[in-house]
Each structure stands twice: as C-alpha cells, then as structure tokens.
Amino acid sequence: MSNSNLFLYIGKPIKNEYGRIVGKVASFGLTPGGKFDAVFVEFGDGQFTKQPIESLRFIGAEVTFISKIKSQANILCDQIPLIWRKDQALKDLSDKKRIAPELY
C-alpha cells in the first residue's frame, strides 16, 4: 500500500478486534521525511487521541485497532532479521579476531 492511499481512510470507522466500532480516522501524522507515524482517532464521545500507526491495521476498506501486545510482536518480528544479521557480523568479526571475545 502506498503512503498516499492512507489518506483515503480519513473518515472511515475504526473497529476493535471484536468488530465493534470504536471511532473513526480523523487525520494522520507524518514525519518530516513524509513517513506515516501516527493516526488521529476521533472516538464516539468526541475525544481525539493520537495513536501510533502500528496500532492500526488497514486491510481493504476496514481499519482495525490491534492490541498493544500484537503491535509490539509485529515490530519485533520486523526487527528479527536485522538483529540476526548484526549477530552474524559480530560473530564473523570475533572469529577473525578483529574484536575481542569479551566485546562479542
């Protein structure tokens, strides 16, 4: 999904994981580089909150809040390949004696 397509979700209802409508998408927050990093949510009582973009799932025309633990698990899963590559690079440096074993 391209970044510009997220703007099509403004005004769409947001459901929780059980299918109940809890609010709607009011706006998006962007980094200076143009990456989406937050969603402004308007709840039924008129309150607005800023939520991290990772706490929402955008599939088709539906927007769903995902639990904090699932959101953190998804972030960790995205980081695992990088962590593995860093570990391999440090192991290679240690095997070649370019860094001290204590540092590894």
C-alpha angles and dihedrals in degrees: 000000000000120000094245091059091065090071087068088069094065108120094016118131119254119220129198120234090274094057098255117136109242103169144315139266109265102173146322133251119222134197118235086260092059098254117140110243106157143028123212109218127198111207125207092262092058095257119138125212135178113232128185112256088238091065092067131063119209112201120161108314094334130097118197133185111228123204119265092244092053090047092052091046090053091050091049092048089053090052097047096085091052092047090049092050091049090050091050092049092051091047091052091049090049093048090051089048093239091128129034117262088236090059092051 
